Amino acid sequence: MRSSIRASATPDVAAAAQGPAAHDSYWAMAWRRLRRHRVAMVGLAIIAGIILLAIFAPLVSPADPLTIDYAHPAARPGVGGHLLGTDAVGRDIVARLIYGTRISLQVGVVAVGIAASLGTTVGLVAGYRGGIVDNLLMRTVDVFLAFPVIVLAIAIIAVLGPDLVNVMIAIGLVAWTTYARVVRGQVLVLREQDFVQAARAAGMSDARIIVRHILPNAVAPIIVLATVGMATAIIAEAALSFLGLGVQPPTPSWGGMLNEGRGFLRVAPHISTFPGLAIMVTVLGFNFLGDGLRDALDPRL
């Protein structure tokens, strides 16, 4: 009887001793925590819906975003068969909102990709090398941080010219400093860990240690920053388009639609209201998901 009890209990005791890592990876546990985060799931649903709209825009759009309804300029919602009305020249607002998701997501992904790549590289090198290299790179970061983000973006676009590609480059070049500072802080801690010291003792090159050992352990905060950075990039693109320095007409963009409707706020407020709501909902979605990722990827949990 005693031996049978010991035999049945042994596997459970061994599993308990090994802990959750014996069955689940770090990313599997993070996904489980994320699924329990209701606000993050709401954000994920919003983002998924926006991505689907962008992908299937030609199928779900009720009209071409450039087609002008000359009979119904600045029409209110529901007039002339236009669900959300038309803009000042008679283009369907629903169609322009749907196609505008493509611009916003494209700017967000490319700008965040530029910022994350540049900032992560600078942070890894500065944190790992230290000394003069660290001081030089971090002082460069301080110089960029000395300028307001929107002013620096305007200055870059003034040099490159107003264009979608230049907008993505400008936003990426003004957003990389946050990644650099966060990644550098992570590297300063990681480079003193035993597994990094063991890799050095084994004769690994600095580049291999950074890529194979340090970067994978610093990727969690980068993911969180990238998620929140998507929202920031969308707002920045909208602001630049509102100022006439972003996506040029007649290409539909939410910031451009806000700019086009500002002269009709008293007679046709819906022209600016709906793109403003689209920006708000999208930014909330990314912020909700970013908050959930921050909690789910926290190694202290």
HELIX and SHEET records of a PDB file:
HELIX    1   1 ARG A    2  GLN A   18  1                                  17    
HELIX    2   2 PRO A   20  ALA A   22  5                                   3    
HELIX    3   3 TYR A   26  ARG A   35  1                                  10    
HELIX    4   4 ARG A   38  ILE A   55  1                                  18    
HELIX    5   5 ALA A   57  VAL A   60  1                                   4    
HELIX    6   6 VAL A   79  GLY A   81  5                                   3    
HELIX    7   7 ILE A   93  ARG A  129  1                                  37    
HELIX    8   8 GLY A  131  LEU A  145  1                                  15    
HELIX    9   9 VAL A  149  LEU A  160  1                                  12    
HELIX   10  10 LEU A  164  LEU A  190  1                                  27    
HELIX   11  11 ASP A  194  ALA A  201  1                                   8    
HELIX   12  12 ASP A  206  ILE A  209  1                                   4    
HELIX   13  13 ILE A  210  ILE A  214  3                                   5    
HELIX   14  14 LEU A  215  ASN A  217  1                                   3    
HELIX   15  15 VAL A  219  PHE A  242  1                                  24    
HELIX   16  16 TRP A  254  GLY A  261  1                                   8    
HELIX   17  17 ARG A  262  PHE A  264  5                                   3    
HELIX   18  18 HIS A  270  ALA A  296  1                                  27    
END                                                                             
